[in-house]
Amino acid sequence: MPSGPGKPLKIGIVAGEVSGDTLGAGLIRELKARYPDAEFFGICGSQMEAQGGKSLFPMERLSVMGLVEVLGRLRELFAIRDELVRKFTEDPIDLYIGIDAPDFNLRLSALLKAVGIPTVQYVSPSVWAWRQGRIEGIRRSIDLVLCLLPFERQFYVDHGVGAEFVGHPLADSLPVANDTAALRGQLGLEPGAEYIALLPGSRGGEVSRIAPGMFAAAKLIRERRPQAKFIIPAINSARRADIEGHLAAAGLEARVFDAGLGAGVGRMVMGAADVVVLASGTATLEAMLLKKPMVVAYQLHWLTFLIARLLVKTPYVSLPNLLAGEELVPELIQHAATPSSIAAETLRWLEDAGYRESRLRHFAGLHEKLRQNADVKAADAIVQLLQAKRAG
């Protein structure tokens, strides 16, 4: 039977990548403040382990991207899931928390909820944007969704799923005012120069699709503004090699910073720039929280784009626009992401002060909306769920 009064609370928890490890560490810390004897075990990264989480498998085993890669690892992923189910049910846990990694965690949660274990999904899948039919499976497998974005909660409420908006930890950790000068000093950049950050993606496939057009746009910008300098983050040595290869092919001079500066190299480079040109994703949220003008340019594999166009239900892809409900930042997707259009939108940020200021004013308001003390709010919501389940 699950833990009763006087027995330590046992919580199963699974994170699949570094961002989830960060969320999990803050959540464990706050839950331990409320339940000092609570035990956390499952799949944890180093940050969660530092807070007392015990990992039964290396977190890296869940960090797999892409259909082909997942298919090649299905047997191992199923074996990990089955072993976690065995561990969590032989001596039943009081609660299961899946952090992001929805394809793995939602299936695991369904098996655990079927035997009476309460389940939480921390970070909503993008079910409001595409594959909305997944909501039925979420309703069956999840008791509580902890949402990072304010518009997500209403979607779940409308579909009869318990949900709470807890805010985004990035908004908690980043100051409202970005210190551009300090970041330039840390990176060894010129204080008064004009810098444009280029972020063509974190995976090899993204870089190969996006970098050529982005770097060609940079050359067009430099023709108009010879003073412009380009800075690029690389998350590891492999991406640095990819980026430098594309720079050589484009004949573009740029300074590349790699992960020797730490996991936050991308954030540092964006924070030091005057304008950021980037692929879509969480980086758009970081750029917004850093109060940086940005141009979103993204290209998918042609077949993926055709499928996504049929499935995606939202008018925007970048988080600033989704949060605002309007186009605050230009989005150039697929065939629209030409060198000339990327250059034109970047130059508009640099040369049209009215355009720039009218949009950047919104960024501070969105930052405040997301700044909710997410670790505390997430822990409070989980405590309420546990109390309700025990009362029931």
N, C-alpha and C positions, 0 to 999 in steps of 0.2 A: 504494500500500500504506500501511497505517497506520504511524505513526512507529515506528522501530526504536530500538535502543540508541544513545544519543548525540544523538538528534533530539528537539526539543521535543515534549512531549505535547500533542496537540490534542484539546480537549474541546468538544463541542457542548452548549449549555445553554439552556433556555427557561423563563422565568417569565412568568406571565400577569397578575399583580396585585401590589399593594404587599407583601402578606404573603410571597409567593413571592420577591420581590426581596430582602427581609430575609434569608430563608433562604439564598438564592443568594449573597449578599454574604459571609455567614459561612463558607459552604462553599468559595467561591473563595479566601478568605483562608487557610483551613486547608490546602487542596490546594496552594496556592502555597508554603506553608511546607515542604511535602514535595517539590514539583516546581517549583522557582523559575522555570524557563523555560516552564512550561505556558502554553498559549494557550487562552482561553475566548471563544467567540463563538456567537451565536444571537439570542435575544431577552432583553435585560437592561433592568432599571430603573436608576435613578440610583445606587442603593446598590451594585449589582453592577458598574456602570461605574466607580465610584470604586475598586473593587478590581481593575480591569483587564479586566473583561468588555467585549466589543465587541458592540454591538447592530446587527443587520441590519434590524430593523423596530422601530418604537416599541412598547413593551410595551402601551400603551393599546389597540392594535388587537386584542389578545386578551381584553381586559376587557369581555366582553359577557355579560349575564345574561338569562335568560328564553328560552323557546322561540321566540316570535315574533321577538325581536331576533336570535337566532342564525340563524333561517331567512333573515332579511333580509341577513345578512352571510356566508352560506355561500360564495359565489363568492370573496370576498376571503380568507376563512380557508383555503379550499382552495389558492388561489394562494400564500399565505404558506407553507403546509405543503410544497407542491411545490418552491418555491424553496429552502427549508431542506434538503429531501432532496437537491436538486441540489448545493448547497454542501457538504453533509456527506459526499457520496459521490464527487464528482469528485476531490477530494483527501482521501481518507477520514480521518475523525476516529478517535481511539482509543477514545472513549467518548461516549455521549449521556446527559445528565441532564435529565429533565423534572421541573419543580418544580410540584407541584399541577396545576391546569388539566387534569384527567384526560381530558376529552373530546377535547382537542387533542393532548395529549402521548402518550396511549396509542396513538392512530392513527399518529402520527409514529414512535414507537418501533417499532411493528410493521414498518413499511417499512424502518427502519434495521437491525433485528435480522435481517431476511430476507436482508440482504447481509453479515451477519457482524459488525456493529458491536455491541459490548456496550451494554446499556441499563439505566438506573437510573430509578426513579420515586421522587422525594422527596416525601413526604406520600401516605399511602395513600388511594385513593378509599374512600368509605364502603360498600365492597362487602360488608362484614360485616353491614351494617344493612339494605341494600335492593339489589335487582337483583343477587342473588348469582350469577346466571348469567354475569356479567361476568368471573368468576375464570378461565374458560377462555381468554378473550382476553388477560387479564393474563399467564397462564402462557406463552402463545405470544409475547408481545411484550416481556416484562420479565425481565431476569436478576436484578435485586435491587430490592426495595422497602424504602425507609427509612421506618420507622414512627415516628410521634410519640407514639403511645399504646401502653401495654404489652400490652393484650389483642389488638392487631392482628396482632402477629407470629405468634402461635399459629394464627390463622385461615389465614394463608398457608402455614405449615409443614404444616398438616393437608391443604392442597390442593396440595402439591408445588411451591410457589413460594419462591424464595430471599428471605429478609426478615431485617432487623435492627431491633430497637427502639433508637432513638438518643435518645429523650427529646424534650421540647418546649422550643424556645428561649425561650418566654415564661417557663417555670419557671426557666430559667437567669438571665434578665435581671431578674426581679422578686424583691425581697428576701423572705425568709420572713416577716418582720414588717413589716406595712404601717404607714406613718407617716401616720395620718389627720389629725393636727393640722397637719403640714407641708403636706399637700395643701389643706386648708381655707385655710391662709394664702396659698398660691399663687393660689387662686381668689377670695380676698377674702370668705370666708364666716365666719360667727360661730363662734368656737371651741367654745362649749358648746351650740349649738342642735341640734335634731333634724332631720336631713336624710334625705329619701328620694329616691333617684335613679330617674328614669323613663327607660327606653330603649326606645322603641317601634319601633326598627329603623333601618336605614341607607338603605333604598331607599323611593322614593315609595309604591309599592304596599303595602309593609309598614306604613308609617306610617298610611296611609289606613284599613287594616283594624284595626290594633292600638291606635292612639292614642285613639280615642273611648272604648273600654271602659277602657283604662288610666287615662285622665284622669277618667272618671266614678268609678273606684275611689278615686282620690286625693281627690276631694271627700268620699266616704264616710269615708275615713281622717281627714280634717280635722274632720269632725263629731265624731268620737270623741276626736281629739287635736288641738285647735286650735293647739297649738304646732308642729305638723309643718310643715316647709318642703320644697318640691320643687325639685329641680335636674335639668336635662336637657341632655345633649350633642347637638350637631348636627354632622355631619361636613362640611357645606358650607352655603352660603347658601340653596340650594334646599330642603334639609331643614329649615333654620331657619324658612323661610317656611311650609313645610307644618306644622311643629310649632306655630308661633305662631298659625296659623289654627285649628288644633284646640283650642288653649288658649282662644282667644277664644270659640269655639263652646261649649266646656264651662264657661266662666265660671270658669276656674281660674287662680290666680296661681302662676307658677313662674319660676325664673331659668334662662334658656337660654344655654349656652356653645357657641360655634362653633369651627370649625377655625382661627381666628386664634390659638388657644392651641397649635396644632400638631396633628400626626396622632394624638397620644395623648390627645385631649380626652376621649374616652369613658372611658379608664382613669383619668384624673384625677378625673372626676366620680364614678365608682364608688368610687374609693379614698377620697373625702371623705365618703361617705354612711354612714348607719347601716344602711340596708337598700336593696337594689337590686331594682327590678321591671323585668324585661327580656324581650325576645324571645329565642328560642332562638338558638344559634349559638356562635361562638368567644367572644363576650362572656361566656357563662356560665363558660368556663374562666378568663377574666381575673378575673371576680368571685370565683371560688373561690381563685385564687392571691393575690388581695388580701384573702382571709379575710372576705368580706362575706356576710351573710345575703342570700338572694335568693329571689324568686318568679319562676318562668318562666311567661310567658303568651304564647301564640302562636296566631295564626289564619291559615289559608291560604285561598286561593280554594277554594270548595266542591268544585269538580271535582278540583283538585289534592289536596285532603284525601282524597276518596274513593279516588283512585288510590294515594296514599301508604299509606292504611290497608291496602290489599291487598298492597303490596310490602314495607313495612317489617317487619323480622324481630326488632327489639329491643323490650324492654319500656319503655325510656326514650328521651327525645330530648335531654336536656341532658347535657353532658360530665361534670359532677360525679357524676351518678347512674350514667352508663355506666362511669366509672372505678371507682366504689365497688361497683357491682353491687347497689345498693339505693337507695331513695329518700331521699337526704340533703336534697334541696331539692324543694319542691312544683312540680309541672308541671301547668299548666292549659292544655289544648290544645283548640282549636276551641270547641265549645259549652260546655265547662267554664270557659272564660276569661270569666266574667261579672264585672261590676264588684263585686258583693257577694263573690264567691269570691276575687278578687284582693285586695280590702280585708281580708277575714278572714285570709288567709294572711300578709299583710304585718303586720297587727296581732299575729298570733301570734308572729312573730319579735321584735317590739318588747316584748311584754308577758309572754312566758313564758320566763324566764331559763333554766330547765332544758332546755327544748326547744332553745333557741338554743345553749347551751354544748355539749350532747351532740352536736350536728351539726357545729359549727365545729371541734371537736377533730379530726374526720376530715380537714379541709381541709389542715392542716399536713402530715399523713402523705402525702396524695396529692401535695402539692407536692414533697416530698422524692423520691417515686417518679418524678416526671417530670423532676427536676433531674439530668440525666445528662451535661451538657456536650455538647449536641447537635451543635454544629459539629465538634468534635473526633471524636466517635463516628461521625458521618456520613462524614467524610473518611477515617477509619481503615477503615471498611467498604468504601469505594470503592477504596482502595489494595489491600485484600485481593482484591477482585474483579479488578482489573487484573493483579495478580500471578498469580492463578489462571488467567486467560485467556491470559496470555503463557506460563506454564508448560505449559498445555494445547496 
